[in-house]
Amino acid sequence: MLGMVAALGVTAVIFFFAMRSNAPRLTRADYDAAVARWEKNGPADYDLDLELQGNRPGNIHVEVRHGKVVHMIRDGVEPRQQRTWDYWSVPGQLDTIGQDLDLADNPTIPFHVADGSQVVMWAEFDPQLGYPHQYHRVVLGAAFEVHWTVTRFRALGGKK
């Protein structure tokens, strides 16, 4: 009986977060296809804006030239540590999603959650370029929610 109640609780939580995200559930195949599209078609020069929700909401603007982040602003402020800028480039976003997929198989240690906890992810990728339009990750049993939406993507140059 207790197992059934727990299963219903987990199902209810997944349903709640699924209703908040209009992106499809993330699969490894969808992720791999998006990475391949980005590697094949992604521009070397682009600007993008993201809206973050979850634990640390905010807005980010990133400018990439020749495949390198040259400017980044979070909530109107340029972070001093430039090493954090790459995280929001498209390759950085794809790396984050890939790492989350890897950690989802055994979330106990990396997310400090109880055995049996689950990681649920949704993502929507650009059908031509492969960058993530939306990404949403929830770690059930912990306050580790990440959700971002690319609100503007502007390619400025040719392919890499």
MDAnalysis code that builds the backbone (N, CA, C; Angstrom):
import MDAnalysis as mda
import numpy as np

u = mda.Universe.empty(480, n_residues=160, atom_resindex=np.repeat(np.arange(160), 3), trajectory=True)
u.add_TopologyAttr("name", ["N", "CA", "C"] * 160)
u.add_TopologyAttr("resid", np.arange(1, 161))
u.add_TopologyAttr("resname", ["MET", "LEU", "GLY", "MET", "VAL", "ALA", "ALA", "LEU", "GLY", "VAL", "THR", "ALA", "VAL", "ILE", "PHE", "PHE", "PHE", "ALA", "MET", "ARG", "SER", "ASN", "ALA", "PRO", "ARG", "LEU", "THR", "ARG", "ALA", "ASP", "TYR", "ASP", "ALA", "ALA", "VAL", "ALA", "ARG", "TRP", "GLU", "LYS", "ASN", "GLY", "PRO", "ALA", "ASP", "TYR", "ASP", "LEU", "ASP", "LEU", "GLU", "LEU", "GLN", "GLY", "ASN", "ARG", "PRO", "GLY", "ASN", "ILE", "HIS", "VAL", "GLU", "VAL", "ARG", "HIS", "GLY", "LYS", "VAL", "VAL", "HIS", "MET", "ILE", "ARG", "ASP", "GLY", "VAL", "GLU", "PRO", "ARG", "GLN", "GLN", "ARG", "THR", "TRP", "ASP", "TYR", "TRP", "SER", "VAL", "PRO", "GLY", "GLN", "LEU", "ASP", "THR", "ILE", "GLY", "GLN", "ASP", "LEU", "ASP", "LEU", "ALA", "ASP", "ASN", "PRO", "THR", "ILE", "PRO", "PHE", "HIS", "VAL", "ALA", "ASP", "GLY", "SER", "GLN", "VAL", "VAL", "MET", "TRP", "ALA", "GLU", "PHE", "ASP", "PRO", "GLN", "LEU", "GLY", "TYR", "PRO", "HIS", "GLN", "TYR", "HIS", "ARG", "VAL", "VAL", "LEU", "GLY", "ALA", "ALA", "PHE", "GLU", "VAL", "HIS", "TRP", "THR", "VAL", "THR", "ARG", "PHE", "ARG", "ALA", "LEU", "GLY", "GLY", "LYS", "LYS"])
u.atoms.positions = np.array([
    [0.814, -1.195, 0.000],
    [0.000, 0.000, 0.000],
    [0.866, 1.271, 0.000],
    [1.911, 1.250, 0.844],
    [2.803, 2.403, 0.920],
    [3.493, 2.641, -0.426],
    [3.871, 1.561, -1.098],
    [4.489, 1.677, -2.420],
    [3.557, 2.314, -3.428],
    [2.283, 1.956, -3.367],
    [1.304, 2.521, -4.300],
    [1.123, 4.022, -4.036],
    [1.085, 4.409, -2.771],
    [0.945, 5.818, -2.421],
    [2.172, 6.596, -2.908],
    [3.350, 6.046, -2.716],
    [4.578, 6.704, -3.181],
    [4.576, 6.842, -4.696],
    [4.171, 5.791, -5.398],
    [4.117, 5.837, -6.865],
    [3.132, 6.897, -7.339],
    [1.993, 6.989, -6.683],
    [1.014, 8.016, -7.043],
    [1.565, 9.409, -6.779],
    [2.305, 9.560, -5.689],
    [2.919, 10.845, -5.380],
    [3.931, 11.261, -6.429],
    [4.788, 10.332, -6.825],
    [5.787, 10.613, -7.864],
    [5.088, 10.952, -9.177],
    [4.066, 10.197, -9.520],
    [3.312, 10.463, -10.750],
    [2.686, 11.853, -10.709],
    [2.143, 12.238, -9.568],
    [1.530, 13.560, -9.433],
    [2.567, 14.669, -9.606],
    [3.751, 14.486, -9.027],
    [4.808, 15.495, -9.151],
    [5.261, 15.608, -10.606],
    [5.473, 14.475, -11.262],
    [5.878, 14.500, -12.676],
    [4.798, 15.178, -13.514],
    [3.545, 14.854, -13.253],
    [2.440, 15.469, -13.999],
    [2.432, 16.976, -13.784],
    [2.648, 17.426, -12.536],
    [2.663, 18.853, -12.230],
    [3.736, 19.567, -13.046],
    [4.945, 19.041, -13.043],
    [6.025, 19.684, -13.774],
    [5.838, 19.552, -15.286],
    [5.256, 18.456, -15.736],
    [4.996, 18.285, -17.166],
    [4.012, 19.339, -17.658],
    [3.055, 19.694, -16.837],
    [2.080, 20.700, -17.233],
    [2.730, 22.074, -17.319],
    [3.797, 22.302, -16.554],
    [4.508, 23.577, -16.584],
    [5.433, 23.682, -17.783],
    [5.806, 22.586, -18.376],
    [6.745, 22.588, -19.495],
    [6.020, 22.116, -20.741],
    [6.107, 22.904, -21.798],
    [5.462, 22.465, -23.032],
    [6.443, 21.758, -23.963],
    [7.631, 21.489, -23.482],
    [8.620, 20.740, -24.260],
    [8.390, 19.240, -24.034],
    [8.770, 18.412, -25.009],
    [8.622, 16.957, -24.832],
    [9.663, 16.394, -23.855],
    [9.371, 15.220, -23.311],
    [10.338, 14.530, -22.453],
    [11.618, 14.312, -23.240],
    [12.738, 14.495, -22.585],
    [14.045, 14.379, -23.217],
    [14.461, 12.918, -23.316],
    [14.957, 12.552, -24.491],
    [15.541, 11.227, -24.683],
    [16.994, 11.407, -25.127],
    [17.795, 10.382, -24.908],
    [19.195, 10.413, -25.348],
    [19.264, 10.572, -26.869],
    [18.362, 9.923, -27.588],
    [18.356, 10.011, -29.055],
    [18.082, 11.444, -29.514],
    [17.125, 12.126, -28.880],
    [16.836, 13.519, -29.240],
    [18.036, 14.409, -28.952],
    [18.663, 14.181, -27.816],
    [19.843, 14.962, -27.451],
    [20.980, 14.731, -28.456],
    [21.272, 13.472, -28.751],
    [22.359, 13.162, -29.691],
    [22.096, 13.769, -31.064],
    [20.854, 13.735, -31.509],
    [20.507, 14.320, -32.811],
    [20.694, 15.837, -32.784],
    [20.335, 16.481, -31.678],
    [20.502, 17.931, -31.561],
    [21.982, 18.304, -31.587],
    [22.804, 17.558, -30.864],
    [24.251, 17.819, -30.857],
    [24.814, 17.670, -32.274],
    [24.392, 16.643, -32.976],
    [24.869, 16.435, -34.351],
    [24.442, 17.591, -35.259],
    [23.210, 18.077, -35.103],
    [22.755, 19.214, -35.924],
    [23.578, 20.461, -35.610],
    [23.841, 20.701, -34.321],
    [24.630, 21.878, -33.958],
    [26.043, 21.765, -34.528],
    [26.660, 20.604, -34.396],
    [28.020, 20.430, -34.909],
    [28.074, 20.595, -36.422],
    [27.027, 20.207, -37.115],
    [26.997, 20.307, -38.577],
    [26.561, 21.696, -39.058],
    [25.546, 22.291, -38.422],
    [24.913, 23.495, -38.954],
    [25.060, 24.745, -38.097],
    [25.564, 24.596, -36.878],
    [25.613, 25.746, -35.972],
    [26.543, 26.838, -36.457],
    [26.124, 28.095, -36.325],
    [26.973, 29.204, -36.765],
    [28.103, 29.473, -35.775],
    [29.189, 30.032, -36.259],
    [30.315, 30.402, -35.398],
    [30.041, 31.717, -34.680],
    [29.165, 32.540, -35.258],
    [28.845, 33.853, -34.699],
    [27.344, 33.933, -34.462],
    [26.963, 34.224, -33.205],
    [25.542, 34.344, -32.886],
    [25.362, 35.112, -31.590],
    [24.169, 35.647, -31.421],
    [23.732, 36.246, -30.165],
    [22.534, 35.445, -29.691],
    [22.411, 35.285, -28.374],
    [21.215, 34.636, -27.861],
    [20.835, 35.218, -26.516],
    [19.538, 35.192, -26.251],
    [18.984, 35.633, -24.986],
    [18.229, 34.461, -24.375],
    [18.387, 34.311, -23.067],
    [17.727, 33.229, -22.336],
    [16.976, 33.795, -21.139],
    [15.876, 33.140, -20.831],
    [15.144, 33.420, -19.603],
    [15.291, 32.197, -18.710],
    [15.813, 32.402, -17.497],
    [16.006, 31.316, -16.541],
    [14.871, 31.315, -15.533],
    [14.444, 30.111, -15.174],
    [13.454, 29.937, -14.114],
    [13.999, 28.880, -13.165],
    [13.323, 28.648, -12.079],
    [13.774, 27.630, -11.137],
    [14.506, 28.241, -9.975],
    [15.599, 27.583, -9.544],
    [16.316, 27.999, -8.338],
    [16.952, 29.382, -8.456],
    [17.461, 29.730, -9.618],
    [18.122, 31.028, -9.812],
    [17.576, 31.707, -11.054],
    [16.375, 32.294, -10.977],
    [15.772, 32.913, -12.153],
    [16.552, 34.153, -12.595],
    [16.413, 34.493, -13.865],
    [17.068, 35.677, -14.384],
    [17.045, 35.699, -15.895],
    [17.745, 36.672, -16.463],
    [17.857, 36.825, -17.911],
    [19.325, 36.919, -18.283],
    [19.669, 36.246, -19.370],
    [21.059, 36.196, -19.826],
    [21.125, 36.592, -21.292],
    [22.141, 37.374, -21.624],
    [22.448, 37.716, -23.015],
    [23.876, 37.259, -23.288],
    [24.073, 36.531, -24.400],
    [25.383, 35.991, -24.754],
    [25.704, 36.378, -26.198],
    [26.950, 36.775, -26.432],
    [27.442, 37.067, -27.782],
    [28.636, 36.159, -28.059],
    [28.553, 35.414, -29.160],
    [29.595, 34.461, -29.539],
    [30.156, 34.864, -30.899],
    [31.486, 34.923, -30.976],
    [32.157, 35.244, -32.231],
    [33.268, 34.218, -32.446],
    [33.302, 33.672, -33.639],
    [34.296, 32.645, -33.985],
    [34.263, 31.487, -32.985],
    [33.061, 31.165, -32.513],
    [32.882, 30.041, -31.596],
    [33.234, 30.316, -30.146],
    [33.608, 31.553, -29.812],
    [33.997, 31.904, -28.443],
    [33.048, 32.964, -27.885],
    [32.688, 32.825, -26.600],
    [31.854, 33.836, -25.956],
    [32.709, 35.075, -25.731],
    [32.267, 36.206, -26.303],
    [33.015, 37.450, -26.166],
    [32.321, 38.435, -25.230],
    [31.052, 38.191, -24.942],
    [30.315, 39.078, -24.051],
    [29.138, 38.323, -23.452],
    [28.901, 38.572, -22.158],
    [27.776, 37.938, -21.482],
    [27.265, 38.881, -20.408],
    [25.949, 38.971, -20.307],
    [25.312, 39.788, -19.277],
    [24.240, 38.940, -18.602],
    [24.238, 38.965, -17.277],
    [23.167, 38.305, -16.510],
    [22.456, 39.378, -15.690],
    [21.182, 39.541, -15.966],
    [20.363, 40.545, -15.274],
    [21.020, 41.920, -15.298],
    [21.551, 42.289, -16.463],
    [22.132, 43.610, -16.651],
    [23.551, 43.785, -16.158],
    [24.159, 42.722, -15.622],
    [25.513, 42.814, -15.076],
    [26.415, 41.814, -15.785],
    [27.609, 42.279, -16.161],
    [28.584, 41.381, -16.762],
    [29.333, 40.636, -15.658],
    [29.201, 39.298, -15.586],
    [29.920, 38.543, -14.553],
    [31.430, 38.725, -14.690],
    [32.090, 38.906, -13.568],
    [33.541, 39.131, -13.574],
    [34.312, 37.900, -14.028],
    [33.837, 36.728, -13.636],
    [34.551, 35.497, -13.973],
    [34.134, 35.032, -15.371],
    [34.988, 35.293, -16.322],
    [34.667, 34.955, -17.704],
    [34.515, 33.456, -17.918],
    [35.086, 32.646, -17.041],
    [34.950, 31.196, -17.205],
    [33.492, 30.763, -17.114],
    [32.641, 31.569, -16.467],
    [31.216, 31.226, -16.357],
    [30.451, 31.567, -17.625],
    [31.023, 32.356, -18.503],
    [30.329, 32.785, -19.706],
    [30.030, 31.609, -20.641],
    [30.997, 30.697, -20.784],
    [30.851, 29.586, -21.739],
    [29.674, 28.680, -21.412],
    [29.292, 28.642, -20.168],
    [28.177, 27.802, -19.731],
    [26.908, 28.090, -20.537],
    [26.737, 29.358, -20.949],
    [25.504, 29.748, -21.644],
    [25.643, 29.796, -23.149],
    [26.800, 29.470, -23.698],
    [26.912, 29.299, -25.153],
    [26.123, 28.047, -25.517],
    [25.829, 27.852, -26.777],
    [25.088, 26.642, -27.163],
    [25.877, 25.383, -26.804],
    [27.180, 25.283, -27.108],
    [27.903, 24.086, -26.671],
    [27.861, 23.898, -25.151],
    [27.916, 24.994, -24.391],
    [27.822, 24.899, -22.940],
    [26.474, 24.374, -22.486],
    [25.407, 24.857, -23.118],
    [24.065, 24.375, -22.781],
    [23.937, 22.887, -23.121],
    [24.434, 22.507, -24.293],
    [24.358, 21.099, -24.695],
    [25.176, 20.218, -23.755],
    [26.344, 20.696, -23.320],
    [27.149, 19.937, -22.350],
    [26.382, 19.736, -21.043],
    [25.727, 20.789, -20.575],
    [24.938, 20.697, -19.345],
    [23.847, 19.639, -19.474],
    [23.140, 19.672, -20.578],
    [22.061, 18.703, -20.794],
    [22.630, 17.288, -20.862],
    [23.750, 17.108, -21.553],
    [24.381, 15.793, -21.642],
    [24.821, 15.282, -20.280],
    [25.402, 16.166, -19.462],
    [25.809, 15.771, -18.111],
    [24.596, 15.390, -17.268],
    [23.524, 16.157, -17.402],
    [22.305, 15.823, -16.658],
    [21.754, 14.466, -17.072],
    [21.808, 14.169, -18.362],
    [21.364, 12.849, -18.826],
    [22.207, 11.749, -18.200],
    [23.514, 11.965, -18.137],
    [24.406, 10.976, -17.528],
    [24.111, 10.795, -16.041],
    [23.872, 11.897, -15.335],
    [23.632, 11.838, -13.894],
    [22.247, 11.287, -13.549],
    [21.325, 11.366, -14.475],
    [19.947, 10.930, -14.214],
    [19.862, 9.440, -13.926],
    [20.805, 8.660, -14.443],
    [20.778, 7.216, -14.202],
    [20.980, 6.870, -12.728],
    [21.747, 7.692, -12.013],
    [21.998, 7.448, -10.595],
    [22.128, 8.798, -9.890],
    [21.000, 9.452, -9.586],
    [21.048, 10.817, -9.041],
    [21.379, 10.920, -7.559],
    [21.496, 9.794, -6.867],
    [21.654, 9.807, -5.416],
    [22.841, 10.648, -4.966],
    [24.023, 10.386, -5.476],
    [25.220, 11.087, -5.019],
    [25.331, 12.493, -5.611],
    [25.230, 12.670, -6.931],
    [25.452, 14.020, -7.454],
    [24.415, 15.044, -6.998],
    [23.181, 14.614, -6.753],
    [22.133, 15.550, -6.342],
    [21.801, 15.446, -4.854],
    [22.518, 14.574, -4.140],
    [22.317, 14.409, -2.691],
    [20.857, 14.119, -2.357],
    [20.300, 13.124, -3.035],
    [18.911, 12.729, -2.804],
    [18.866, 11.269, -2.368],
    [17.723, 10.870, -1.858],
    [17.547, 9.503, -1.373],
    [17.542, 8.502, -2.528],
    [17.914, 7.270, -2.202],
    [17.827, 6.193, -3.188],
    [16.414, 6.147, -3.743],
    [16.298, 5.891, -5.031],
    [14.997, 5.809, -5.674],
    [14.496, 7.132, -6.218],
    [15.221, 8.230, -5.955],
    [14.815, 9.522, -6.501],
    [14.986, 9.506, -8.007],
    [14.234, 10.364, -8.656],
    [14.267, 10.409, -10.119],
    [14.604, 11.809, -10.611],
    [15.201, 11.849, -11.783],
    [15.444, 13.088, -12.494],
    [14.551, 13.045, -13.729],
    [13.768, 14.099, -13.902],
    [12.857, 14.177, -15.044],
    [13.278, 15.379, -15.883],
    [13.406, 15.180, -17.198],
    [13.884, 16.240, -18.082],
    [12.995, 16.370, -19.306],
    [12.831, 17.621, -19.723],
    [12.129, 17.935, -20.949],
    [13.037, 18.843, -21.767],
    [12.976, 18.733, -23.080],
    [13.779, 19.615, -23.929],
    [13.137, 19.727, -25.298],
    [13.342, 20.881, -25.888],
    [12.926, 21.120, -27.264],
    [14.116, 21.763, -27.969],
    [14.529, 21.171, -29.074],
    [15.704, 21.638, -29.808],
    [15.293, 22.227, -31.152],
    [16.077, 23.195, -31.626],
    [15.821, 23.774, -32.936],
    [15.960, 22.687, -33.994],
    [14.968, 22.550, -34.882],
    [15.003, 21.459, -35.854],
    [16.118, 21.576, -36.895],
    [16.633, 22.773, -37.136],
    [17.708, 22.935, -38.123],
    [19.081, 23.033, -37.471],
    [19.210, 23.876, -36.443],
    [20.517, 24.137, -35.851],
    [20.824, 23.263, -34.641],
    [19.813, 22.788, -33.933],
    [20.030, 21.902, -32.804],
    [20.181, 22.571, -31.455],
    [20.198, 23.910, -31.396],
    [20.324, 24.545, -30.081],
    [19.052, 24.305, -29.270],
    [19.159, 24.273, -27.941],
    [17.977, 24.003, -27.124],
    [17.079, 25.238, -26.998],
    [15.876, 25.163, -27.582],
    [14.878, 26.228, -27.391],
    [14.478, 26.284, -25.922],
    [14.287, 25.088, -25.334],
    [13.851, 24.971, -23.951],
    [14.524, 23.782, -23.298],
    [14.823, 23.928, -22.031],
    [15.311, 22.797, -21.250],
    [14.750, 22.927, -19.850],
    [14.305, 21.805, -19.301],
    [13.700, 21.800, -17.972],
    [14.106, 20.497, -17.288],
    [14.755, 20.629, -16.122],
    [15.160, 19.454, -15.350],
    [14.644, 19.597, -13.928],
    [14.048, 18.515, -13.435],
    [13.550, 18.470, -12.066],
    [14.129, 17.227, -11.407],
    [14.703, 17.406, -10.218],
    [15.164, 16.285, -9.418],
    [14.111, 16.076, -8.338],
    [13.373, 14.985, -8.451],
    [12.318, 14.713, -7.483],
    [12.939, 14.376, -6.135],
    [12.448, 15.006, -5.094],
    [12.983, 14.794, -3.759],
    [14.043, 15.811, -3.381],
    [14.279, 16.803, -4.238],
    [15.269, 17.844, -3.953],
    [14.827, 19.143, -4.615],
    [15.414, 20.218, -4.196],
    [15.080, 21.526, -4.767],
    [16.056, 21.872, -5.885],
    [16.218, 20.955, -6.825],
    [17.141, 21.169, -7.938],
    [16.362, 21.256, -9.242],
    [15.731, 22.375, -9.450],
    [15.007, 22.589, -10.698],
    [15.783, 23.586, -11.544],
    [15.964, 23.252, -12.793],
    [16.607, 24.131, -13.768],
    [15.652, 24.245, -14.953],
    [15.432, 25.466, -15.399],
    [14.534, 25.662, -16.537],
    [14.986, 26.909, -17.280],
    [15.316, 26.733, -18.551],
    [15.627, 27.911, -19.352],
    [14.919, 27.827, -20.686],
    [14.680, 29.017, -21.239],
    [14.071, 29.153, -22.553],
    [14.893, 30.159, -23.339],
    [15.278, 29.802, -24.550],
    [15.951, 30.752, -25.431],
    [14.859, 31.639, -26.016],
    [14.906, 32.919, -25.667],
    [13.877, 33.850, -26.132],
    [14.259, 34.523, -27.445],
    [15.550, 34.491, -27.766],
    [16.000, 35.051, -29.050],
    [17.312, 34.393, -29.431],
    [17.388, 33.948, -30.686],
    [18.627, 33.407, -31.229],
    [18.827, 34.070, -32.580],
    [19.989, 34.713, -32.750],
    [20.260, 35.410, -34.003],
    [21.614, 34.955, -34.524],
    [21.591, 34.187, -35.616],
    [22.830, 33.755, -36.277],
    [23.382, 34.941, -37.059],
    [24.693, 35.163, -36.917],
    [25.318, 36.301, -37.557],
    [26.260, 35.925, -38.685],
    [26.668, 34.690, -38.716],
    [27.651, 34.300, -39.717],
    [27.365, 32.931, -40.261],
    [28.291, 32.473, -41.028],
    [28.170, 31.139, -41.637],
    [28.426, 30.045, -40.641],
    [28.534, 28.842, -41.163],
    [28.770, 27.672, -40.318],
    [30.182, 27.722, -39.763],
    [30.364, 26.939, -38.697],
    [31.686, 26.877, -38.049],
    [32.703, 26.293, -38.998],
])
